[in-house]
Amino acid sequence: MKFRGGMSELMKQANRLQRKIEQRKKELETETVSAAAGNDKVEAIVNCAGELVRIEIDPELLHSEGLEMVQDLVVAATNSALKKARETVDSEVEKLTGGLKLPGMS
């Protein structure tokens, strides 16, 4: 397969792709994902920038379980939500790159 346009055109395309990726990542910063733990008694909501937005805890859980258990469930829900956020960003970048693993662009 012969590439038309030479190295200059290839660099332009790479720059355009990089701008698209950065723009999509910026858009994703405001999107949120959530994950729950403890039979949905604890829910963590994070944005795709990897920031914790909110924690929701069922008040009944606070009365029925010890503080240590609730803390563990908060950590589990938060870690799960952060993983989902990373997977969402990775999936969106993969859509733009057509599945190519390009250094510095994911």
C-alpha positions in Angstrom: 0.0 0.0 0.0 1.5 3.3 -1.1 0.9 6.4 1.1 0.1 9.5 -0.8 1.1 12.9 0.4 4.3 12.1 2.1 5.4 12.6 5.7 3.9 16.1 5.8 0.4 14.9 5.1 0.9 12.1 7.6 1.9 14.6 10.3 -1.1 16.8 9.5 -3.5 13.8 9.9 -1.8 12.8 13.2 -2.3 16.3 14.5 -5.9 16.4 13.4 -6.5 13.1 15.1 -4.8 14.3 18.3 -7.0 17.4 18.3 -10.1 15.2 17.9 -9.0 13.0 20.8 -8.3 16.0 23.1 -11.6 17.6 22.2 -13.5 14.3 22.9 -11.7 13.9 26.2 -12.7 17.5 27.2 -16.3 16.7 26.3 -16.2 13.6 28.4 -15.0 15.5 31.5 -18.6 16.5 32.2 -20.1 13.0 31.7 -20.6 10.9 34.8 -20.7 7.2 35.5 -21.7 5.4 38.6 -21.1 2.2 40.4 -22.7 0.7 43.5 -21.6 -1.7 46.3 -23.3 -3.4 49.1 -26.5 -4.4 47.3 -26.8 -0.9 45.9 -26.7 0.7 49.4 -23.6 2.8 48.4 -23.3 4.5 45.1 -20.3 6.5 43.8 -20.7 8.9 41.0 -17.6 10.1 39.1 -16.9 12.1 36.0 -14.8 10.9 33.1 -12.0 13.3 34.2 -11.5 10.8 37.1 -13.0 13.1 39.8 -15.4 11.9 42.5 -18.7 13.9 42.1 -20.9 12.4 44.7 -21.4 9.5 47.2 -24.8 8.3 48.1 -25.3 6.1 51.1 -28.6 4.5 52.1 -29.3 5.8 55.7 -30.4 2.3 56.7 -26.9 1.0 56.0 -25.5 3.4 58.5 -27.7 2.1 61.2 -27.4 -1.6 60.3 -23.6 -1.9 59.6 -20.6 -0.6 61.3 -18.6 2.4 60.2 -15.8 0.3 58.9 -18.1 -1.7 56.6 -19.6 1.5 55.2 -16.1 2.9 54.6 -15.1 -0.3 52.7 -18.2 -0.1 50.6 -17.5 3.5 49.7 -14.0 2.6 48.6 -15.3 -0.4 46.6 -18.0 1.7 44.8 -15.6 4.6 44.1 -12.9 2.3 42.7 -15.5 0.6 40.5 -16.9 3.9 39.2 -13.4 5.2 38.5 -12.6 2.1 36.5 -15.8 2.5 34.5 -14.8 6.2 33.8 -11.4 5.1 32.5 -13.0 2.4 30.3 -15.4 5.0 28.9 -12.6 7.3 28.0 -10.6 4.5 26.5 -13.5 3.3 24.5 -14.2 6.7 23.1 -10.5 7.2 22.1 -10.5 3.7 20.5 -13.5 4.8 18.4 -11.6 7.8 17.1 -8.4 5.8 16.4 -10.1 2.9 14.9 -8.6 0.6 17.5 -5.0 1.6 16.8 -2.8 2.0 19.9 -1.0 5.3 19.2 1.6 6.4 21.8 0.7 9.6 23.6 -2.9 9.7 22.2 -4.8 7.7 24.7 
